[in-house]
Amino acid sequence: MSRRAALARAFAINPDLLLMDEPFVSLDAPTARPVRELLIKVWQQRKHTILFVTHDLREAIKLADTLLFLSPAPATLVDTITVDIPRQQRSDDQSIESFRQNLLSEYSGIKGLL
């Protein structure tokens, strides 16, 4: 509930840019799922730019339009990848896993960053 309240507070000020640093890391999977869905629902209504940091590649694929991979400190951009799975298919775990597997096999440089 506190994560939902935090999302509501963040969107209440109508920001141009919302920065989120691993907001779901402390939640178990059954709890995180509805909060992620709430984030997507609110984003679809307002279309704010969200910079979302996560080490969970499945979560990144589910939520992002573009993935940015950064090297360890000092951070430099390693790769930028567009997530081309239609939004309505991102609730399908098989679509996410297939994209993830293709990503890891195609972009070998990102494996060590996860």
SEGUZA-627854 format. One record per residue: x, y, z of N, C-alpha, C, CB in turn; residue in three letters. Coordinates in Angstrom, 1 decimal, decimal comma, padded with zeros to 4 digits, always signed. Glycine has a CB too. Example, Ala and Ser with C-alpha at 12.3 -4.5 7.8 and 13.67 -1.06 7.14 Angstrom:
// SEGUZA-627854
PT   n_c1   n_c2   n_c3  ca_c1  ca_c2  ca_c3   c_c1   c_c2   c_c3  cb_c1  cb_c2  cb_c3 code
PT +013,2 -005,7 +007,8 +012,3 -004,5 +007,8 +013,2 -003,3 +007,8 +011,3 -004,5 +009,0  ALA
PT +012,8 -002,2 +007,1 +013,7 -001,1 +007,1 +012,9 +000,0 +007,9 +014,1 -000,6 +005,7  SER
This chain:
// SEGUZA-627854
PT   n_c1   n_c2   n_c3  ca_c1  ca_c2  ca_c3   c_c1   c_c2   c_c3  cb_c1  cb_c2  cb_c3 code
PT +000,8 -001,2 +000,0 +000,0 +000,0 +000,0 +000,9 +001,3 +000,0 -000,9 +000,0 +001,2  MET
PT +002,0 +001,2 +000,7 +002,8 +002,4 +000,8 +003,5 +002,7 -000,6 +003,9 +002,2 +001,8  SER
PT +003,7 +001,7 -001,4 +004,3 +001,9 -002,7 +003,2 +002,6 -003,6 +004,8 +000,6 -003,4  ARG
PT +002,0 +002,2 -003,5 +000,9 +002,8 -004,3 +000,8 +004,3 -003,9 -000,4 +002,0 -004,0  ARG
PT +000,9 +004,5 -002,6 +000,8 +005,9 -002,1 +002,0 +006,7 -002,6 +000,7 +005,9 -000,6  ALA
PT +003,1 +006,1 -002,7 +004,3 +006,8 -003,2 +004,2 +007,2 -004,7 +005,6 +006,0 -003,0  ALA
PT +003,6 +006,2 -005,4 +003,3 +006,5 -006,8 +002,3 +007,6 -007,0 +002,8 +005,2 -007,5  LEU
PT +001,3 +007,6 -006,2 +000,3 +008,7 -006,2 +000,9 +010,0 -005,9 -000,9 +008,4 -005,2  ALA
PT +001,7 +010,1 -004,9 +002,4 +011,3 -004,6 +003,3 +011,8 -005,7 +003,2 +011,2 -003,3  ARG
PT +004,0 +010,9 -006,3 +004,9 +011,2 -007,4 +004,2 +011,8 -008,6 +005,8 +010,0 -007,8  ALA
PT +003,1 +011,2 -009,0 +002,3 +011,7 -010,1 +001,4 +012,9 -009,8 +001,5 +010,5 -010,7  PHE
PT +001,1 +013,1 -008,5 +000,2 +014,2 -008,1 +000,8 +015,6 -008,5 +000,0 +014,1 -006,6  ALA
PT +002,1 +015,7 -008,5 +002,7 +017,0 -008,8 +002,9 +017,2 -010,3 +004,1 +017,1 -008,1  ILE
PT +002,4 +016,2 -011,1 +002,5 +016,3 -012,6 +003,9 +016,6 -013,1 +001,5 +017,3 -013,0  ASN
PT +004,8 +015,7 -012,8 +006,2 +016,0 -013,2 +006,4 +015,8 -014,7 +007,2 +015,1 -012,4  PRO
PT +007,4 +016,5 -015,3 +007,8 +016,3 -016,6 +008,6 +015,0 -016,7 +008,5 +017,5 -017,2  ASP
PT +009,4 +014,8 -015,6 +010,3 +013,6 -015,6 +010,2 +013,0 -014,2 +011,8 +014,1 -015,8  LEU
PT +010,0 +011,7 -014,1 +009,9 +011,0 -012,9 +011,1 +010,0 -012,8 +008,5 +010,2 -012,8  LEU
PT +011,9 +010,1 -011,8 +013,0 +009,3 -011,5 +012,7 +008,2 -010,5 +014,3 +010,1 -011,1  LEU
PT +012,9 +006,9 -010,9 +012,5 +005,8 -010,0 +013,7 +004,9 -009,9 +011,3 +005,1 -010,6  MET
PT +014,3 +004,8 -008,7 +015,4 +003,9 -008,5 +015,0 +002,6 -007,8 +016,5 +004,7 -007,7  ASP
PT +014,9 +001,6 -008,6 +014,5 +000,3 -008,1 +013,3 +000,3 -007,1 +015,7 -000,4 -007,4  GLU
PT +012,2 +000,9 -007,5 +011,1 +001,1 -006,6 +010,4 -000,2 -006,1 +010,1 +001,9 -007,2  PRO
PT +010,6 -001,3 -006,8 +009,9 -002,5 -006,4 +010,8 -003,6 -005,9 +009,2 -003,1 -007,7  PHE
PT +012,1 -003,3 -005,7 +013,1 -004,3 -005,3 +012,8 -004,9 -003,9 +014,5 -003,6 -005,2  VAL
PT +012,1 -004,2 -003,0 +011,8 -004,8 -001,7 +010,5 -005,6 -001,6 +011,8 -003,7 -000,7  SER
PT +009,8 -005,6 -002,8 +008,5 -006,3 -002,8 +008,6 -007,7 -003,3 +007,5 -005,5 -003,6  LEU
PT +007,8 -008,6 -002,8 +007,8 -009,9 -003,4 +007,0 -009,9 -004,7 +007,2 -011,0 -002,4  ASP
PT +007,1 -010,9 -005,5 +006,5 -010,9 -006,8 +005,0 -010,7 -006,8 +006,8 -012,2 -007,5  ALA
PT +004,2 -011,4 -005,9 +002,8 -011,2 -006,0 +002,4 -009,7 -005,5 +002,1 -012,2 -005,0  PRO
PT +003,2 -009,1 -004,7 +002,9 -007,7 -004,3 +003,4 -006,7 -005,4 +003,6 -007,4 -003,0  THR
PT +004,5 -007,0 -006,0 +005,0 -006,1 -007,0 +004,2 -006,0 -008,3 +006,5 -006,5 -007,3  ALA
PT +003,6 -007,1 -008,7 +002,9 -007,2 -009,9 +001,8 -006,1 -010,0 +002,3 -008,6 -010,1  ARG
PT +000,9 -006,0 -009,0 -000,2 -005,0 -009,1 +000,4 -003,6 -009,1 -001,2 -005,2 -008,1  PRO
PT +001,4 -003,4 -008,4 +002,0 -002,0 -008,3 +002,6 -001,7 -009,7 +003,1 -001,9 -007,2  VAL
PT +003,3 -002,6 -010,3 +003,8 -002,4 -011,7 +002,7 -002,1 -012,6 +004,6 -003,6 -012,2  ARG
PT +001,6 -002,8 -012,5 +000,4 -002,6 -013,4 -000,2 -001,2 -013,1 -000,6 -003,7 -013,2  GLU
PT -000,2 -000,8 -011,9 -000,7 +000,6 -011,5 +000,2 +001,6 -012,2 -000,7 +000,7 -010,0  LEU
PT +001,5 +001,4 -012,1 +002,5 +002,4 -012,7 +002,2 +002,5 -014,2 +003,9 +001,9 -012,5  LEU
PT +002,0 +001,3 -014,9 +001,7 +001,4 -016,3 +000,4 +002,1 -016,6 +001,7 -000,1 -016,9  ILE
PT -000,6 +001,8 -015,8 -001,9 +002,4 -016,0 -001,8 +003,9 -015,9 -002,9 +001,9 -015,0  LYS
PT -001,2 +004,4 -014,8 -001,0 +005,9 -014,6 -000,2 +006,5 -015,8 -000,4 +006,2 -013,3  VAL
PT +000,9 +005,8 -016,1 +001,7 +006,3 -017,2 +000,9 +006,4 -018,5 +003,0 +005,4 -017,4  TRP
PT +000,1 +005,4 -018,8 -000,7 +005,5 -020,1 -001,7 +006,6 -020,1 -001,4 +004,2 -020,3  GLN
PT -002,1 +007,1 -018,9 -003,0 +008,2 -018,9 -002,3 +009,5 -019,0 -003,8 +008,1 -017,6  GLN
PT -001,1 +009,6 -018,5 -000,4 +010,9 -018,5 +000,8 +011,0 -019,4 +000,0 +011,2 -017,1  ARG
PT +001,4 +009,9 -019,8 +002,6 +009,8 -020,7 +003,8 +010,7 -020,2 +002,2 +010,3 -022,0  LYS
PT +004,1 +010,7 -018,9 +005,2 +011,3 -018,4 +006,5 +010,5 -018,8 +005,2 +011,4 -016,8  HIS
PT +007,6 +011,2 -018,8 +008,9 +010,5 -019,1 +009,3 +009,9 -017,7 +010,0 +011,4 -019,7  THR
PT +009,6 +008,6 -017,7 +010,1 +008,0 -016,5 +011,4 +007,4 -016,8 +009,0 +006,9 -016,0  ILE
PT +012,4 +007,7 -015,9 +013,7 +007,1 -015,9 +013,7 +006,1 -014,8 +014,9 +008,1 -015,8  LEU
PT +013,7 +004,8 -015,2 +013,5 +003,7 -014,2 +014,7 +002,9 -014,1 +012,2 +002,8 -014,7  PHE
PT +015,3 +002,8 -013,0 +016,5 +002,0 -012,7 +016,1 +000,7 -012,1 +017,6 +002,7 -011,8  VAL
PT +016,6 -000,4 -012,8 +016,4 -001,8 -012,2 +017,5 -002,7 -012,7 +015,0 -002,3 -012,7  THR
PT +017,8 -003,7 -011,9 +018,7 -004,8 -012,3 +017,9 -006,0 -012,7 +019,6 -005,1 -011,1  HIS
PT +016,6 -005,9 -012,8 +015,7 -007,0 -013,2 +015,4 -006,8 -014,6 +014,5 -007,1 -012,3  ASP
PT +016,0 -007,6 -015,5 +015,8 -007,5 -016,9 +014,4 -007,7 -017,4 +016,8 -008,4 -017,7  LEU
PT +013,7 -008,7 -016,7 +012,3 -009,0 -017,1 +011,5 -007,8 -016,8 +011,8 -010,2 -016,3  ARG
PT +011,7 -007,2 -015,6 +011,0 -006,0 -015,2 +011,2 -004,9 -016,2 +011,3 -005,5 -013,8  GLU
PT +012,4 -004,7 -016,6 +012,8 -003,6 -017,5 +012,1 -003,8 -018,9 +014,3 -003,6 -017,8  ALA
PT +012,1 -005,0 -019,4 +011,4 -005,3 -020,6 +009,9 -005,1 -020,5 +011,7 -006,8 -021,1  ILE
PT +009,3 -005,5 -019,4 +007,9 -005,3 -019,2 +007,5 -003,8 -019,2 +007,5 -006,0 -017,9  LYS
PT +008,3 -003,0 -018,6 +007,9 -001,6 -018,3 +008,5 -000,6 -019,4 +008,4 -001,2 -017,0  LEU
PT +009,6 -000,9 -020,0 +010,3 +000,1 -020,8 +010,0 +000,1 -022,3 +011,8 +000,0 -020,6  ALA
PT +010,1 +001,3 -022,9 +010,1 +001,4 -024,3 +011,5 +001,3 -024,8 +009,4 +002,7 -024,8  ASP
PT +012,5 +001,8 -024,1 +013,9 +001,7 -024,4 +014,7 +001,3 -023,2 +014,4 +003,1 -024,9  THR
PT +015,6 +000,4 -023,5 +016,5 -000,1 -022,4 +017,9 +000,6 -022,6 +016,7 -001,6 -022,4  LEU
PT +018,5 +001,1 -021,6 +019,8 +001,7 -021,6 +020,7 +000,9 -020,7 +019,8 +003,2 -021,2  LEU
PT +021,8 +000,4 -021,2 +022,7 -000,4 -020,4 +023,9 +000,4 -020,1 +023,1 -001,7 -021,1  PHE
PT +024,2 +000,6 -018,8 +025,4 +001,4 -018,4 +026,5 +000,5 -017,8 +024,9 +002,4 -017,3  LEU
PT +027,7 +000,9 -018,0 +028,8 +000,2 -017,5 +029,0 +000,5 -016,0 +030,2 +000,5 -018,2  SER
PT +029,8 -000,2 -015,2 +030,1 +000,1 -013,9 +030,8 +001,5 -013,8 +030,9 -001,0 -013,1  PRO
PT +030,9 +002,1 -012,7 +031,6 +003,4 -012,5 +032,9 +003,5 -013,1 +031,6 +003,7 -011,0  ALA
PT +033,2 +004,5 -013,8 +032,3 +005,6 -014,1 +031,4 +005,1 -015,2 +033,1 +006,9 -014,6  PRO
PT +030,1 +005,4 -015,0 +029,1 +004,9 -015,9 +029,2 +005,5 -017,3 +027,7 +005,2 -015,4  ALA
PT +029,2 +004,6 -018,3 +029,1 +005,0 -019,7 +028,1 +004,2 -020,4 +030,5 +004,9 -020,4  THR
PT +027,5 +004,7 -021,4 +026,4 +004,0 -022,1 +027,0 +002,8 -022,9 +025,6 +004,9 -023,0  LEU
PT +026,6 +001,6 -022,6 +027,1 +000,4 -023,3 +026,2 +000,1 -024,5 +027,1 -000,8 -022,4  VAL
PT +024,9 +000,2 -024,4 +024,0 -000,1 -025,4 +022,6 +000,5 -025,2 +023,9 -001,6 -025,7  ASP
PT +021,9 +000,7 -026,2 +020,5 +001,2 -026,2 +019,7 +000,3 -027,0 +020,4 +002,7 -026,7  THR
PT +018,6 -000,3 -026,5 +017,8 -001,3 -027,2 +016,3 -000,9 -027,0 +018,1 -002,7 -026,6  ILE
PT +015,7 -000,9 -028,2 +014,2 -000,6 -028,2 +013,5 -001,9 -027,9 +013,8 +000,0 -029,6  THR
PT +012,5 -001,8 -027,0 +011,6 -003,0 -026,7 +010,5 -002,9 -027,7 +011,1 -003,0 -025,2  VAL
PT +010,5 -003,9 -028,6 +009,5 -003,8 -029,7 +008,3 -004,8 -029,4 +010,1 -004,1 -031,0  ASP
PT +008,1 -005,2 -028,2 +006,9 -006,0 -027,9 +005,7 -005,1 -027,7 +007,2 -006,9 -026,6  ILE
PT +004,6 -005,3 -028,4 +003,5 -004,5 -028,2 +003,0 -004,5 -026,7 +002,3 -004,9 -029,1  PRO
PT +002,6 -003,4 -026,2 +002,2 -003,2 -024,7 +001,2 -004,3 -024,3 +001,6 -001,9 -024,5  ARG
PT +000,3 -004,7 -025,2 -000,8 -005,6 -024,8 -000,2 -007,1 -024,7 -001,9 -005,7 -025,8  GLN
PT +001,0 -007,3 -025,2 +001,6 -008,6 -025,1 +002,6 -008,7 -024,0 +002,3 -009,0 -026,4  GLN
PT +002,9 -007,6 -023,3 +003,9 -007,6 -022,2 +003,4 -008,2 -020,9 +004,3 -006,2 -021,9  ARG
PT +002,2 -008,6 -020,8 +001,7 -009,3 -019,7 +001,9 -010,8 -019,8 +000,2 -009,1 -019,4  SER
PT +002,3 -011,2 -021,0 +002,6 -012,6 -021,3 +004,1 -012,9 -021,0 +002,3 -012,9 -022,9  ASP
PT +004,2 -013,7 -020,0 +005,6 -014,1 -019,5 +006,5 -014,7 -020,6 +005,5 -015,0 -018,3  ASP
PT +005,8 -015,5 -021,5 +006,6 -016,1 -022,5 +007,2 -015,1 -023,5 +005,7 -017,1 -023,3  GLN
PT +006,4 -014,0 -023,8 +006,9 -013,0 -024,7 +008,1 -012,3 -024,1 +005,8 -012,0 -025,0  SER
PT +008,0 -012,0 -022,8 +009,0 -011,3 -022,1 +010,3 -012,2 -022,1 +008,6 -011,0 -020,6  ILE
PT +010,1 -013,5 -021,7 +011,3 -014,4 -021,7 +011,9 -014,6 -023,0 +010,8 -015,7 -021,1  GLU
PT +011,1 -014,7 -024,1 +011,7 -014,8 -025,4 +012,5 -013,6 -025,8 +010,5 -015,0 -026,4  SER
PT +012,0 -012,4 -025,5 +012,7 -011,2 -025,8 +014,0 -011,1 -025,0 +011,9 -009,9 -025,5  PHE
PT +013,9 -011,5 -023,7 +015,1 -011,6 -022,8 +016,2 -012,5 -023,4 +014,7 -012,0 -021,4  ARG
PT +015,8 -013,7 -023,8 +016,7 -014,7 -024,3 +017,4 -014,2 -025,6 +016,0 -016,0 -024,6  GLN
PT +016,6 -013,6 -026,5 +017,1 -013,0 -027,7 +018,1 -011,9 -027,4 +016,0 -012,5 -028,6  ASN
PT +017,8 -011,1 -026,5 +018,6 -009,9 -026,1 +019,9 -010,4 -025,6 +017,9 -009,1 -025,0  LEU
PT +019,9 -011,4 -024,7 +021,2 -011,9 -024,1 +022,0 -012,6 -025,1 +020,9 -012,8 -023,0  LEU
PT +021,4 -013,3 -026,1 +022,2 -013,9 -027,1 +022,8 -012,9 -028,2 +021,4 -015,0 -027,8  SER
PT +022,0 -011,9 -028,5 +022,4 -011,0 -029,5 +023,4 -009,9 -029,0 +021,1 -010,3 -030,0  GLU
PT +023,2 -009,5 -027,8 +024,1 -008,5 -027,2 +024,9 -009,0 -026,1 +023,2 -007,3 -026,7  TYR
PT +026,0 -009,7 -026,4 +026,8 -010,4 -025,4 +027,4 -009,4 -024,4 +027,9 -011,2 -026,1  SER
PT +027,6 -008,2 -024,8 +028,3 -007,2 -023,9 +027,4 -006,8 -022,7 +028,6 -006,0 -024,7  GLY
PT +026,1 -007,1 -022,7 +025,3 -006,7 -021,6 +025,2 -007,8 -020,5 +023,9 -006,4 -022,0  ILE
PT +025,6 -009,0 -020,8 +025,5 -010,1 -019,8 +026,2 -009,8 -018,5 +026,0 -011,4 -020,4  LYS
PT +027,4 -009,3 -018,6 +028,1 -009,0 -017,3 +027,6 -007,8 -016,5 +029,5 -008,7 -017,7  GLY
PT +026,6 -007,1 -017,1 +026,1 -005,9 -016,4 +024,8 -006,2 -015,6 +025,7 -004,8 -017,5  LEU
PT +024,3 -007,4 -015,8 +023,1 -007,8 -015,1 +023,3 -008,5 -013,7 +022,2 -008,7 -015,9  LEU
